[in-house]
């Protein structure tokens, strides 16, 4: 059974979406590309490690800005640039997307990161009968920036897939209002933390300018994460991009330091009383 956040279902119906359960469920609507250095398509990421890959032929507007899709994303364009990894322990994680050469000046990338917890994202349900205003079903066309449960994400959650939360997205190309989008989502230029809990991280910062994107996740928790990226400017060209994910030991937040100091002070006070 799919659960909707308050107002999602009524808003979808009012916007003309058709939301229905498919007659059959099938995993692997999307598949993951392999990382570089023979890491495979579902590697573990340890603290101190880096995953990286160079992806060529990334679609100029497979993330957004394609007028044929009313600016929505296309899951199977650009060689299906979906990547996943398993973080083995709590860490501060940086995810960067940069052009491999000067051709990057002719391309505006976008990127989204999701969390699926203890289980690898199973790829969602193929040919899910959730039809966008652009006439396409998901995930061929899908909501790349909405929170899990929004129209256009239903193929990847609940009975259809095991994604749990959209953490952040970034766009270096054009913004698009909900009224101009196939799934009714608002796509904004820049970096955006769209997480709804601290289940998977303790804070997200980032930047999205020119032709590069950087996302930094504070105290990212052990578990599975999914990345999708592509172009956000239909007038530009497809190029080659470097994607990298680095994990370093988590740095305690100031509040954690304060709690630690308070705890040490209490231990010291108890010890002094016992000596007295």
C-alpha positions as CSV (number, residue, x, y, z in Angstrom):
1,X,0.0,0.0,0.0
2,X,1.4,3.4,-1.0
3,X,1.2,6.1,1.7
4,X,0.8,9.7,0.6
5,X,1.9,12.8,2.5
6,X,-1.1,15.1,3.4
7,X,-2.4,16.8,0.3
8,X,-0.3,14.9,-2.2
9,X,-3.0,12.6,-3.5
10,X,-5.7,15.4,-3.8
11,X,-3.2,17.7,-5.4
12,X,-2.2,15.1,-7.9
13,X,-5.8,14.3,-8.8
14,X,-6.6,18.0,-9.1
15,X,-3.7,18.5,-11.5
16,X,-4.9,15.7,-13.7
17,X,-2.5,12.9,-12.7
18,X,-3.6,9.3,-13.1
19,X,-2.4,7.4,-10.0
20,X,-3.1,3.7,-10.1
21,X,-1.4,0.5,-9.0
22,X,0.1,-1.5,-11.9
23,X,-1.3,-5.0,-12.5
24,X,2.2,-6.5,-11.9
25,X,5.2,-5.4,-9.9
26,X,8.7,-5.6,-11.4
27,X,11.9,-4.4,-9.9
28,X,14.8,-2.9,-11.9
29,X,12.9,-0.3,-13.8
30,X,16.3,1.5,-13.8
31,X,19.7,-0.2,-13.5
32,X,23.0,1.1,-12.0
33,X,26.1,2.0,-14.0
34,X,29.5,0.6,-12.8
35,X,31.9,2.8,-10.9
36,X,35.5,3.2,-12.1
37,X,38.5,1.2,-11.0
38,X,36.4,-2.0,-11.3
39,X,34.4,-1.1,-8.2
40,X,31.3,-2.6,-9.7
41,X,27.8,-1.2,-9.8
42,X,27.0,-1.5,-6.0
43,X,30.2,-0.9,-4.1
44,X,30.9,-0.4,-0.4
45,X,32.3,3.0,0.6
46,X,34.5,2.9,3.7
47,X,35.7,5.9,5.8
48,X,38.8,7.2,4.0
49,X,37.8,5.8,0.6
50,X,36.7,7.5,-2.6
51,X,34.5,6.2,-5.4
52,X,34.8,7.8,-8.9
53,X,33.7,7.4,-12.4
54,X,33.8,9.2,-15.7
55,X,30.5,9.2,-17.6
56,X,30.3,10.2,-21.2
57,X,27.4,11.2,-23.4
58,X,25.3,12.6,-20.5
59,X,22.1,14.0,-22.0
60,X,21.8,17.7,-22.3
61,X,18.3,17.8,-20.7
62,X,17.6,14.3,-19.3
63,X,17.5,15.8,-15.7
64,X,15.2,18.8,-16.6
65,X,14.4,21.4,-19.3
66,X,13.3,19.1,-22.0
67,X,10.2,20.7,-23.5
68,X,8.9,17.4,-24.8
69,X,8.7,16.2,-21.2
70,X,7.4,19.5,-19.8
71,X,10.8,19.9,-18.1
72,X,10.6,16.6,-16.2
73,X,13.4,14.0,-15.9
74,X,13.9,11.0,-18.2
75,X,15.2,8.0,-16.3
76,X,16.6,6.1,-19.3
77,X,18.3,9.0,-21.1
78,X,22.1,9.6,-21.2
79,X,23.0,6.0,-20.8
80,X,20.9,5.7,-17.6
81,X,23.3,7.7,-15.3
82,X,22.1,6.0,-12.0
83,X,24.7,5.1,-9.4
84,X,24.5,3.6,-5.9
85,X,26.9,2.8,-3.0
86,X,26.7,1.4,0.5
87,X,28.3,3.5,3.2
88,X,29.8,1.1,5.7
89,X,30.0,3.5,8.7
90,X,28.9,7.0,9.8
91,X,31.0,9.6,7.9
92,X,31.1,13.0,6.4
93,X,30.5,12.5,2.7
94,X,31.2,14.8,-0.2
95,X,29.6,14.1,-3.7
96,X,31.0,16.2,-6.6
97,X,30.1,16.4,-10.3
98,X,32.6,18.2,-12.5
99,X,33.3,18.3,-16.3
100,X,36.2,16.3,-17.6
101,X,37.4,19.1,-19.9
102,X,36.6,22.5,-21.3
103,X,33.5,21.0,-23.0
104,X,31.8,21.3,-19.6
105,X,31.3,25.0,-20.3
106,X,28.7,23.9,-22.8
107,X,26.7,21.8,-20.3
108,X,24.6,22.6,-17.2
109,X,24.3,19.5,-14.9
110,X,21.8,18.6,-12.3
111,X,22.0,15.9,-9.6
112,X,19.8,14.3,-6.9
113,X,20.6,12.0,-4.0
114,X,18.2,9.6,-2.3
115,X,18.4,7.2,0.7
116,X,17.0,3.7,0.9
117,X,18.4,2.7,4.3
118,X,19.4,-0.9,4.9
119,X,18.6,-2.2,1.5
120,X,19.9,-1.2,-2.0
121,X,17.4,0.6,-4.2
122,X,15.8,-2.2,-6.2
123,X,15.3,0.0,-9.3
124,X,11.6,0.6,-8.8
125,X,8.7,-0.7,-10.9
126,X,8.9,-0.6,-14.7
127,X,6.0,0.9,-16.7
128,X,4.3,2.2,-13.6
129,X,0.8,3.5,-14.5
130,X,1.4,7.0,-13.1
131,X,0.9,9.4,-16.0
132,X,2.4,12.9,-16.1
133,X,0.8,15.9,-17.8
134,X,3.4,15.3,-20.6
135,X,1.6,12.0,-21.4
136,X,4.5,9.8,-20.3
137,X,4.3,7.2,-17.6
138,X,6.9,6.8,-14.9
139,X,9.8,6.2,-14.6
140,X,10.4,7.0,-18.2
141,X,9.4,10.5,-17.1
142,X,9.8,11.0,-13.4
143,X,9.9,13.6,-10.6
144,X,13.6,14.0,-9.9
145,X,13.4,16.7,-7.2
146,X,10.2,15.8,-5.2
147,X,10.1,14.1,-1.9
148,X,9.3,10.4,-1.9
149,X,5.5,10.1,-2.0
150,X,5.0,13.0,-4.4
151,X,3.5,12.3,-7.8
152,X,6.2,11.1,-10.2
153,X,8.1,9.3,-7.4
154,X,5.5,6.5,-6.7
155,X,7.3,4.0,-9.0
156,X,10.2,4.0,-6.6
157,X,8.5,3.7,-3.2
158,X,6.1,1.6,-1.2
159,X,5.0,-1.5,-3.0
160,X,6.8,-0.4,-6.1
161,X,10.3,0.3,-4.8
162,X,12.2,0.8,-1.6
163,X,13.4,4.4,-1.7
164,X,12.8,6.1,1.6
165,X,13.8,9.8,1.4
166,X,15.0,12.4,-1.1
167,X,17.9,14.1,0.5
168,X,19.1,16.9,-1.8
169,X,19.2,18.1,-5.4
170,X,21.1,20.7,-7.3
171,X,20.6,22.4,-10.7
172,X,23.0,24.6,-12.6
173,X,20.5,25.3,-15.5
174,X,17.1,26.8,-15.7
175,X,14.4,26.9,-13.0
176,X,10.9,25.7,-13.7
177,X,7.7,26.5,-11.9
178,X,5.2,23.8,-11.0
179,X,2.7,25.0,-13.6
180,X,5.3,24.4,-16.3
181,X,6.3,20.9,-15.3
182,X,5.1,17.4,-16.2
183,X,4.7,16.3,-12.6
184,X,3.8,19.6,-11.0
185,X,7.1,19.9,-9.2
186,X,9.1,23.1,-8.8
187,X,12.7,22.8,-10.1
188,X,14.9,25.6,-8.8
189,X,18.4,26.6,-9.9
190,X,21.0,26.1,-7.1
191,X,21.6,23.7,-4.3
192,X,18.6,22.5,-2.2
193,X,18.4,20.4,1.0
194,X,14.9,18.7,0.7
195,X,15.4,16.1,3.4
196,X,12.5,15.8,5.9
197,X,14.3,14.1,8.8
198,X,17.7,13.5,10.3
199,X,17.5,9.8,9.8
200,X,20.2,9.6,7.2
201,X,22.3,12.7,7.9
202,X,22.7,15.5,10.3
203,X,22.9,18.4,7.8
204,X,23.5,19.0,4.1
205,X,25.3,21.9,2.4
206,X,26.3,22.4,-1.2
207,X,26.8,24.5,-4.2
208,X,25.7,24.5,-7.8
209,X,27.1,27.1,-10.2
210,X,28.6,27.2,-13.6
211,X,29.1,23.6,-14.6
212,X,29.9,21.9,-11.3
213,X,28.0,20.6,-8.3
214,X,29.2,19.8,-4.8
215,X,27.1,18.3,-2.0
216,X,28.4,17.7,1.5
217,X,26.5,15.4,4.0
218,X,27.4,15.8,7.7
219,X,27.3,12.5,9.7
220,X,25.8,10.5,6.9
221,X,24.6,7.2,8.3
222,X,25.6,3.8,7.3
223,X,23.3,2.5,4.5
224,X,22.5,2.6,0.8
225,X,22.3,5.8,-1.3
226,X,21.3,6.5,-4.9
227,X,22.6,9.2,-7.3
228,X,21.1,10.4,-10.6
229,X,22.5,13.2,-12.7
230,X,22.1,14.7,-16.1
231,X,21.7,17.9,-18.1
232,X,19.4,20.8,-17.2
233,X,19.7,23.0,-20.3
234,X,18.0,21.7,-23.5
235,X,19.9,24.2,-25.7
236,X,23.3,22.7,-24.8
237,X,25.1,19.5,-25.7
238,X,25.9,16.2,-24.1
239,X,29.4,15.9,-22.6
240,X,31.6,13.8,-20.3
241,X,31.5,14.3,-16.5
242,X,33.4,13.0,-13.5
243,X,31.4,11.9,-10.5
244,X,33.1,11.3,-7.2
245,X,32.1,10.3,-3.6
246,X,34.5,10.7,-0.7
247,X,34.0,9.6,2.9
248,X,36.0,11.0,5.9
249,X,35.6,10.5,9.6
250,X,32.6,12.4,10.9
251,X,33.4,15.6,12.8
252,X,31.2,16.0,15.9
253,X,28.8,19.0,15.7
254,X,29.3,21.8,18.2
255,X,26.4,20.6,20.3
256,X,28.1,17.2,20.5
257,X,31.3,18.8,21.8
258,X,29.2,20.7,24.4
259,X,27.6,17.5,25.6
260,X,31.0,15.8,25.8
261,X,32.5,18.6,27.8
262,X,29.4,18.6,30.1
263,X,29.8,14.9,30.6
264,X,33.5,15.1,31.4
265,X,32.8,17.9,33.9
266,X,30.2,15.7,35.6
267,X,32.6,12.8,35.8
268,X,35.2,15.1,37.2
269,X,32.8,16.4,39.9
270,X,31.8,12.9,40.9
271,X,35.5,11.9,41.2
272,X,36.3,14.9,43.3
273,X,33.4,14.2,45.7
274,X,34.6,10.6,46.1
275,X,38.1,11.7,46.8
276,X,36.8,14.1,49.4
